[in-house]
């Protein structure tokens, strides 16, 4: 639900500030129009929200905290991947010509546009992995 909403929000901001690029691809790695991507992301998010509400009655069911190196890695990849994606999305609005440039001066690859795509994918996959491995809370609703 969250990542669908974020994909739509990116397209909504692009539409507000740079509507002339809506017909262009989301990235060189995803040759789908931005406006199509936004519509699909919105539908995915709304569908996920409907399923969550119907099955749990909550937007984001909470799980008991879990510790360990793998869950820590998943959480860090989720959070920092999302920060990188958000930065590059804002940068694509203010400096669109830099999307085809290298991300840093240290190496010729990856490019900013490629990095934005992969940061979003890694963040979403890490969120999914963290949620899938979390323990569910005992609500105490069972029969004794």
Rosetta blueprint (number, residue, H / E / L):
1 X L
2 X H
3 X H
4 X H
5 X H
6 X H
7 X H
8 X H
9 X H
10 X H
11 X H
12 X H
13 X H
14 X H
15 X H
16 X H
17 X H
18 X L
19 X H
20 X H
21 X H
22 X L
23 X L
24 X L
25 X E
26 X E
27 X E
28 X L
29 X L
30 X E
31 X E
32 X E
33 X E
34 X H
35 X H
36 X H
37 X H
38 X H
39 X H
40 X H
41 X H
42 X H
43 X H
44 X H
45 X H
46 X H
47 X H
48 X H
49 X H
50 X H
51 X H
52 X H
53 X H
54 X H
55 X H
56 X H
57 X L
58 X L
59 X L
60 X L
61 X L
62 X L
63 X E
64 X E
65 X L
66 X L
67 X L
68 X L
69 X H
70 X H
71 X H
72 X H
73 X H
74 X H
75 X H
76 X H
77 X H
78 X H
79 X H
80 X H
81 X H
82 X H
83 X H
84 X H
85 X H
86 X H
87 X H
88 X H
89 X H
90 X H
91 X H
92 X H
93 X H
94 X H
95 X L
96 X H
97 X H
98 X H
99 X H
100 X H
101 X L
102 X E
103 X L
104 X L
105 X L
106 X L
107 X L
108 X L
109 X L
110 X L
111 X E
112 X H
113 X H
114 X H
115 X H
116 X H
117 X H
118 X H
119 X H
120 X H
121 X H
122 X H
123 X H
124 X H
125 X H
126 X H
127 X H
128 X H
129 X H
130 X H
131 X H
132 X H
133 X H
134 X L
135 X E
136 X E
137 X L
138 X L
139 X L
140 X L
141 X L
142 X L
143 X L
144 X L
